[in-house]
Amino acid sequence: MEDKLVILAEHPYEKALLIKSRLENEGIESILSNVNLIQPDASAGVRIKVRENDFEKALKIYENFLRDEGYETKKDTEAKKEKNMSGVKKIMVPVDFSDYSRHAAHFAMHYAHKVHAEILLLHAYFSPDLQTIPYDESFGIEGTMTEYIGDLRDAAKEEIEKLQRDLKKIAGKENLKNLTMDYSIVQGALDDAVFFASESYHPDLIIMGARGKGNRKKDPIGSSTARILEKAPVPVLVIPEDTDIQSFFDRKKIVYATDYDESDFQEIAKLVSLVRPFNMEIICTHIEGEEEEPLENIKMEGLKKYFKKSYPDLTLSCHMIPHEDVIAGLDAFVLEHPVSAIALTTHKRNLITRLFYPSITRKMFFYTTVPLLVFHA
């Protein structure tokens, strides 16, 4: 009878291959599972399995590997998870090496440090599709193209490893101890890479820059960020270019924009789990017309009662904002009441569309300073 297979660890595909190689060099057989068959490189939660009889020896080899690579051991990670009360254990950070994504990664380190979560840096590198080239031409250049794609991958790996080293240096200077940070590089578009990697890594939160390379400065949110916001299966925290990291944690207030939809109750539960470790006040806001509507006040009172009953330990305030324009009303509110972030759901499609494509006649304050937390409704 064959020995039972047990899970030794989970890592991105490339790291899992290195661990498998180390185990085999030490005489331990292993297999990899939970690999994305379409894009193996996008597999961010690959399971390394060994025979049950080999587990004890394999665990020592694995922990030595982690120490050699500068990562935490499994015991350290488990101890960190026990301290994590936010529900956020895994944070994915898409990066394109622009200043925007570096700033978002820097922010993610502070967030991860506060809630004892791990970070996965994810980079997608572009490569041409040979199938779009006529057959005769693609057949002739296929060998050269393979080498070219290999060079792209090598360059991406070199750059993301440099970014990881730079971030670890920053973490050391800013006393962000015991951070677990890994990376994964994949071929293709960034938004596709996020969706593929999410299937195996199962992040609890995605933190990313508002824009990336090639986006115009007048665009508040880049095209890849917009697509990820619309489709991501988990909450996405978008970090604008001028966000002050420390202010996010010091202000301890987050605005939740409500239209009194049924999805509010589900999304509020997610919001509470994300902000509870920071003791943040949740400010429910509703933008109404200049004339007061009695029905709107009744709905707000109902939402307030739900909060007090479901989350008695939470600090909550509710505000009706009289303004004809929702975006301008939000902007005026955060100018008067500095907040850590603005939260809303993808159910509010009209609002999100206006956030993506604002009027060029007015530049809103919060576009470049206040993080945006979006839940997939």
Residue pairs with C-beta under 8 A, 6 or more apart in sequence:
2 51
3 51
3 52
3 53
3 54
4 51
4 52
5 31
5 49
5 50
5 51
5 52
6 49
6 50
6 51
6 52
6 55
7 47
7 48
7 49
8 19
8 30
8 48
8 49
8 50
8 55
8 58
8 59
8 62
9 16
9 19
9 47
9 48
9 62
9 74
10 16
10 34
10 45
10 46
10 47
10 48
11 19
11 45
11 46
11 48
11 182
12 43
12 44
12 45
12 46
12 120
12 182
12 183
12 184
12 201
13 32
13 35
13 36
13 40
13 41
13 42
13 43
13 44
13 46
13 184
14 41
14 184
14 185
15 182
16 32
16 43
16 46
16 47
16 48
17 32
18 65
19 30
19 48
19 62
19 65
20 30
20 32
20 48
22 61
22 62
22 65
23 29
23 30
23 48
23 50
23 58
23 61
23 62
24 30
26 57
26 61
28 50
28 54
28 57
28 58
28 61
29 50
29 51
29 54
30 48
30 49
30 50
30 58
31 48
31 49
32 46
32 47
32 48
32 49
33 46
33 47
33 49
34 43
34 45
34 46
34 47
34 200
35 43
35 46
35 200
36 42
36 43
36 196
36 199
36 200
38 196
39 186
39 187
39 188
39 193
39 196
41 184
41 185
41 186
41 187
42 184
42 186
42 188
42 193
42 196
42 197
42 200
43 184
43 196
43 197
43 200
44 92
44 120
44 122
44 184
44 197
44 198
44 200
44 201
45 200
45 201
45 202
46 200
48 62
50 58
59 74
62 74
63 73
63 74
66 72
66 73
66 74
67 73
70 168
71 180
71 182
72 80
72 178
72 180
76 178
77 118
77 180
80 116
80 118
80 178
80 180
81 89
81 116
83 116
84 115
84 116
84 117
85 115
85 276
85 277
86 115
86 117
86 273
86 274
86 276
86 277
87 204
87 273
87 274
88 111
88 115
88 117
88 204
88 205
88 273
88 274
89 117
89 118
89 204
90 117
90 118
90 120
90 201
90 202
90 203
90 204
90 205
91 108
91 111
91 112
91 117
91 118
91 119
91 120
91 203
91 204
91 205
91 206
91 207
92 119
92 120
92 122
92 194
92 197
92 198
92 201
92 203
92 205
92 206
92 207
93 101
93 104
93 105
93 108
93 119
93 120
93 121
93 122
93 206
93 207
93 208
94 101
94 122
94 123
94 124
94 190
94 193
94 194
94 206
94 208
94 224
94 228
95 101
95 102
95 104
95 105
95 121
95 122
95 123
95 160
95 163
96 123
96 124
96 190
96 212
96 213
97 123
97 159
97 160
97 163
97 213
98 209
98 211
98 212
98 213
99 241
100 209
100 210
100 211
100 212
100 222
100 239
100 241
101 208
101 209
101 212
102 163
102 166
103 209
103 239
103 241
103 243
104 207
104 208
104 209
104 239
105 119
105 121
105 163
105 167
105 207
106 167
106 170
106 245
107 207
107 239
107 243
107 245
107 248
107 371
108 119
108 207
109 119
109 167
109 170
109 171
109 174
109 176
109 179
109 181
110 174
110 176
110 245
110 248
110 249
111 117
111 205
111 207
111 237
112 118
112 119
112 179
113 171
113 176
113 177
113 179
114 249
114 277
114 278
115 277
116 178
117 204
117 205
118 180
118 181
118 182
119 179
119 180
119 181
119 182
120 181
120 182
120 183
120 184
120 197
120 201
120 203
121 160
121 163
121 164
121 167
121 181
121 182
121 183
121 184
122 183
122 184
122 185
122 186
122 193
122 194
122 197
123 156
123 159
123 160
123 183
123 184
123 185
123 186
123 193
124 185
124 186
124 187
124 188
124 189
124 190
124 192
124 193
125 152
125 153
125 155
125 156
125 185
125 186
125 187
126 152
126 187
126 188
126 189
127 148
127 149
127 152
127 187
127 188
128 145
130 138
130 141
130 142
130 145
131 138
133 141
138 145
149 187
152 187
153 185
153 187
156 185
157 185
160 183
160 185
161 183
163 183
164 181
164 183
167 181
168 179
168 181
170 176
171 177
171 179
184 197
184 201
186 193
186 196
186 197
189 224
190 212
190 224
190 228
191 224
191 227
191 228
191 231
194 206
194 228
194 232
195 231
195 232
195 233
198 232
198 233
198 234
203 234
204 234
204 235
205 234
205 235
205 236
205 237
205 274
206 228
206 232
206 234
206 235
206 236
206 237
207 236
207 237
207 239
208 225
208 228
208 236
208 237
208 238
208 239
209 222
209 225
209 238
209 239
209 241
210 220
210 221
210 222
210 225
210 238
210 239
210 240
210 241
210 367
210 368
210 372
211 217
211 219
211 220
211 221
211 222
211 225
211 241
212 222
212 224
212 225
215 222
215 223
218 360
220 240
220 355
220 356
220 358
220 364
220 367
220 368
221 229
221 238
221 355
221 356
225 238
226 356
228 236
229 236
229 238
229 346
229 352
229 374
230 346
230 352
231 376
232 374
232 376
233 376
234 376
235 270
235 274
235 373
235 374
235 375
235 376
236 373
236 374
237 341
237 371
237 372
237 373
238 371
238 372
238 373
238 374
239 371
240 366
240 367
240 368
240 369
240 370
240 371
240 372
241 368
242 368
242 369
243 369
243 370
243 371
244 369
247 338
247 340
248 340
248 341
248 371
249 278
249 340
251 338
251 339
251 340
252 278
252 279
252 280
252 281
252 340
253 280
253 281
253 283
253 337
253 338
253 339
253 340
254 271
254 275
254 280
254 281
254 282
254 283
254 339
254 340
254 341
254 342
254 343
254 373
255 283
255 285
255 330
255 333
255 334
255 339
255 341
255 342
255 343
256 268
256 271
256 282
256 283
256 284
256 285
256 343
256 344
257 285
257 286
257 287
257 326
257 330
257 342
257 343
257 344
257 348
257 351
258 264
258 284
258 285
258 286
258 303
259 286
259 348
260 286
260 296
260 299
260 300
260 303
261 345
261 347
261 348
261 377
263 345
263 347
263 377
264 303
264 345
265 306
266 377
267 343
267 345
267 375
267 377
268 282
268 307
270 375
271 282
271 343
271 373
271 375
272 282
272 311
272 314
274 373
275 282
276 314
278 340
279 315
280 315
280 340
281 315
281 316
281 317
282 307
282 314
282 315
282 316
282 317
283 316
283 317
283 318
283 319
283 337
283 339
284 300
284 303
284 304
284 307
284 316
284 317
284 318
284 319
285 318
285 319
285 320
285 321
285 330
285 333
286 296
286 299
286 300
286 319
286 320
286 321
287 321
287 323
287 325
287 326
287 329
287 330
288 296
288 320
288 321
288 322
288 323
289 322
289 324
290 322
290 323
290 324
292 320
292 322
296 320
297 320
300 318
300 320
303 318
304 316
304 318
307 314
307 316
308 316
319 333
321 329
321 330
321 332
321 333
322 329
323 329
323 332
326 351
326 354
327 351
327 354
327 355
327 358
327 364
328 362
328 364
330 342
330 366
331 364
331 365
331 366
334 342
334 365
334 366
334 370
335 365
339 370
340 370
340 371
341 370
341 371
341 372
341 373
342 366
342 370
342 371
342 372
342 373
343 372
343 373
343 374
343 375
344 351
344 352
344 372
344 373
344 374
344 375
345 374
345 375
345 376
345 377
346 352
346 374
346 375
346 376
346 377
347 377
352 374
355 372
358 364
358 367
